[in-house]
Amino acid sequence: MSLRSAANLLGDRLFALPVAIVYLTDKCNSRCISCDYWRYGRTHMAMELVLRLAEELPRSGARYVLLSGGEPLLHPRWEEIAAQFKRAGLRVAMVTSGIMLPRFAEPVATLIDELYISLDGATPETYRAIRGVDGLGLIEQGARALAGRTPFAFRTTVQRGNYRELPAMIRLSRAWGAAHHSFLAVDVSTHAAFARREAFDASMALAAEDLVEFDRVLDEIEREFAAEFGAGYIAESPEKLRRLRRYFAALLGQTAFPRVRCNAPRFSTVIETDGTLKPCYFLPAWGHLDGAPLSAALNAPAVQSMRRQQRLGLRQECARCVCFAYRSLGAMLGRT
């Protein structure tokens, strides 16, 4: 990254913003049981804000922008937006459900440098039960259209409805030409993520009677996919995958939550459709762009206070987080 980025690790002030996660829209055409964007999403990011970000992000030290949402491919001008960020010198990634990829395979291959596709079932029935739409066949079509053209990876949210199908999902993603496949546990702890406004279904987490079967599934994955672990195709090591089991056991009060090592608020921020700023997907909003420059908004007193709370382990959400990111000093300097 840079010396400016490395200086972020010295305290709670952000000297550079290497990674920006930009919500192009809060609308979604899936109906996931773990997410409420499809219930409440109404807005697309205005082009005025997009153009402002394309100008300010490079000045703020950004090198990488992740287009997210909602479903970013629903933004009627997403191609123009991706092209704008590329002209600004940014590496452009996107996270998507994948069900619109057959329609947009050509522009995605041209405009998107890295693509992350959600894959939450190995059968149409499981996929429909979790995602609320018949999308598995569309994901396959899109993946096969992109294979060899732009790097794409699958991300699976492990939950009670799909954990038995994890080996089958790895076989599918490998057959469809993915660069790698990663996993995280379903979040049942926070309303800050996924536009949740009401009580959500905690039964998405594994129950006590599932843990023995989950052990068997993890053993099967470790045996069958030893080569994929070795090559980095499966992003997590076998040990990290078993953290998922510990997380679900902790939700049941059987053990402590796995230790979370994360400094995401020191190298990234989430920018929502209206300019609201969040430190990550799972912590609450910490500011708004309003009329202030991005660099100033990222260092407002309330923002620095939340960074301090996160750094000192004072945020309860972080202790139970399912999605954490860490950058070492060497990584911030671009040495690793």
Secondary structure, DSSP 8 states (H G I E B T S, - for coil): --HHHHHGGGSS--S---EEEEEEES--S---TT--HHHH---B--HHHHHHHHHHHHHTT--EEEEEES-GGGSTTHHHHHHHHHHTT-EEEEEE-STTHHHHHHHHHHH-SEEEEE---SSHHHHHHHHSS--HHHHHHHHHHHTTTS-EEEEEEE-TTTGGGHHHHHHHHHHTT-SEEEEEE---S-SSSTT--S---GGGS--GGGHHHHHHHHHHHHHHTHHHHHHTSBSS-HHHHHHHHHHHHHHTTSS--------GGGTEEEE-TTSEEESSSSS---EE-TTS-HHHHTTSHHHHHHHHHHHTT--HHHHT-S------HHHHTT--
